[in-house]
Amino acid sequence: MAAAAAGLSWRRVSSFTGPVPRSRHGHRAVAIRELLIIFGGGNEGIADELHVYNTVTNQWFLPAVRGDIPPGCAAHGFVCDGTRILVFGGMVEYGRYSNDLYELQASRWLWKKVKPQAPSNGSPPCPRLGHSFSLYGNKCYLFGGLANESEDSNNNVPRYLNDFYELELQHGSGVVGWSIPVTKGILPSPRESHTAIVYCRKDVGSPKMYIFGGMCGCRLNDLWELDIETMTWSRPETKGTVPLPRSLHTANVIGNKMYVFGGWVPQSAGGEISAPDGEWKCTGSFSYLNLDTTEWIGLISDCQEDKSNLLPGPRAGHCAVAIGTRLYIWSGRDGYRKAWNNQVCCKDLWYLDTERPLAPSQVQLIRATTNSFQLKWDEVPTVEGYLLQLHADSPVPLVAGTPGTGVPETSVLSSQGGCSLHQSPQSVPSIPYAEMKVDHPSQTKNLIPNNVQVALSSSLKVEGKEKAAAPENKVTQETMKNHTDAKGFKESNAPSLLPVCTSSSAQTSANVAELHDLDKQSVNPDASVSSTVSSTQTMVTQQAVKTESSSTNGAVVKDETSLTTFNSKSEAAETAYVTPSTRVSTGQRNDSHSSRAPQRLPAPVKTRDRRWYDVGIFKNNSAVVSQFYLLPEETLNINSKMEGADVPDYRLLKKQDLFPGTVYRFRVAAINGCGVGPFSKISEFKTCIPGFPGAPSTVKITKSVDCIHLSWEPPASPSGNILEYSAYLAIRSTQLQENPSQLVFMRIYCGLKTSCIVTAAQLSNAHVDYTSRPAIVFRISAKNERGYGPATQVRWLQGKVTVTHS
């Protein structure tokens, strides 16, 4: 089969919820992030509802729209600019076409009818259907379509158009007006039901619009190019086999390819353009045009019959939308029953992954315990799961060994149990290596096999209710793994409760890909807890605060009288540090965390085992890891695993428990219909050693006129009596100018209370960290008899900040 030969893997969406829209043709669709938004079309009447499909949750819903709701229309123009959608023209009833322009603010589901100014050099566009309406920058480009020359809608006199208009948009909302650009070259011939896309090569940077096919009494398969900068039309020479003439097809740009699917094509497979009264049929053919080389590549032929239901059936007047590198196709008509004089419409929704997924962000640490990690990484759009792998510093036993008998490396740990950091006022925990964005996790399941489950903590709670408006000042919480003592040693600690957090699809974590080549000789304490709170769901304080993640490389600590520098490059770090990963190796997976501790204490090991072991395949972008899978002994020589390779049957593999005080490295790869993508950069975490207090949790900031009130809750696992807390503020320093990634902290509080006041004088000296969003950085940690435990880091988001460095 051609599809199989081309490596295609179409998937039909068979499980979804919500009110499914009735099947139709002539509708249009756009994407806003993971949402597929459909409007118009017809089948036994023109549809006027706005339907939305969430591609992540597989849920249809009908948003409660308001404002100047447009009438239903078909074969209209439909473009998306950020979170606003523009609708132009289309057929509003049989024989009656429109030239009205509507704007939908999808963030509020608010419709508004807009009236653009007429062009200075001509008339505005006449009512039409089947035109193309393409967006580039702040302008929409209208070409062609079909007009009705008759004033009597029942007496349709078609006129094919090839006029060309430019519509200038205002930023955010509203339009300026129409204009008729002066173009060079020969204008494309009149047509309707064609496609138009805009593409800009990365290396050239000149945007081009491509028009393909359409209908003008007969179907067309000509390709036209418009250089938008010079407004020059041309007919590019193409290589490969040009698709059959067609109309009512779709064209979508993914990467440097224009994917063309379906439409009406001549009944004859000879490839000749048929006469106006020739026979025609719907097609399920699929091909793409490489826009850099202008070469056509056929993926599914016009004459290919699919009896296995592995491919979308022939159709025309459907909609197709690209979300990331995934192409979605929904509905359309699959034929015309002349005896019944009505169309037959498809009801199915399909998608195709056109490329392997991108590498996810590095794995990030939410919480560490003595024998488990709670991990998270940024979501990759339109993937079916994630392969998480682990690399142990200690030798991993073969299958002949029993789980929990590995010998982890501890040579970098202090043999003394305590940390003397806060006995000296010069020291404070350093900044974490990796940014963290923590969504409100739900119970997740692995994709394959069913016996592999992900056990996630249900302790994440959203404190308070959703706010109507986002506050200006926000907070981010992170927890540092532990402190260093004066000798450079550090100890792990039991984790605290996870700070308050919730989910926000709009939030993004900053890129930490630049962190690499970390020195293994010096030590740096790292995060064991981190959280993000979205702009719309916040912790409850007198003034709501919003948290976000942060990422920095190192820290300089300043108490009232002295400075101490800590190197961020640590072998014993519990949090993620990032190193370039070029190998793609095999490993094992972990399903649920074990409550029993390994029976053998860690012992120093000089050599490192370079194998990667699978932890599991996870549906969502978070996991609790307490075990990983061991490969059978005979497969241990296989030291690398090609992307897309089959995963082992985990039911046949034994599992190994994690050890306390052990360094583990993690990487993750996304999986879609094309296979396993490249792995992320490597992150490194360390399990805790019992006895130290957990991190303070639920940090809150309340803003007053001349100060802020910083408060927190005690660690959930104090491991004894809490003797004191310390709070620190990142301050401006000349050392920051020399090394911006190395923060300088000043202790602003030390005592038994779980709150403190940060004065305006102290805040005036604060450093604003621009690692992700501008933020003022605090740290809070607790001390028991054994020493200080992990510190919770808080980034207080400042919005637009202008700082004058002294």
Buried (B, 14 or more C-beta within 10 A) or exposed (E): EBBEEBEBBBBEBEEBEBEEBBBBBBBBBBBBEBBBBBBBBBBEEBBBBBBBBBBBEBEBBEBEBEBBBBEBBBBBBBBBBEBBBBBBBBBBBEBBBBBBBBBBBBEEBBBBEBEBEEBEEEEBBBBBBBBBBBBBEEBBBBBBBBBBEEEEBEEBEBBBBBBBBBBBBEEEEEBEBBBBBEBEBEBBEBBBBBBBBBBBEEEEEEBBBBBBBBBBEBBBBBBBBBBBEEBEBBEEEBEBEBBBBBBBBBBBBBBBBBBBBBBBBBEEEEBEBBEEEEEBBBBBBBBBBBBBEBEBBBBBBBEBEBEEEBBBBBBBBBBBBBBBBBBBBBBBBBBBEEEEEEBBBBEBBBBBBBBBBBBBBBBBBBBBBBBBBBBBBBBBBBBBBBBBBBBBBBBBBEBEEEBBBBBBBBEBBBEEEBBBBBEEBBBBBBBBBBBBBBBBBEEBEBBBBEEBBBBBBEEBBBBBEEBEEBBBBBBBBBBBBBBBBEEBBBBBBBBBBBBBBBBBEEBBBBBBEEBBEBEEEBBBBBBBBBBBBBBBBBBEBEBBBBBBBBBBBBBBBBBEEEBBBBBBBBBBBBBBBBBEBEEBBBBBBBBBBBEEBBEEEBEEBEEBBEBBBBBBBBBBBBBBBBBBBBBEEEEBEEEEBEBBEEBBEBEEBBBBBBBBBBBBBBBBBBBBBBBBBBBBBBBBBBBBBBBBBBBBBBBBBBBEEEBBBBBBBBBBBBBEEBBBBBBBBBBBBEBBEEBBBBBBBBBBBBEEEBBBEBEEEBBEBBBBBEBBBBBBBBBBBBBBBBBBBBBBBBBBBBEEEEEEEE
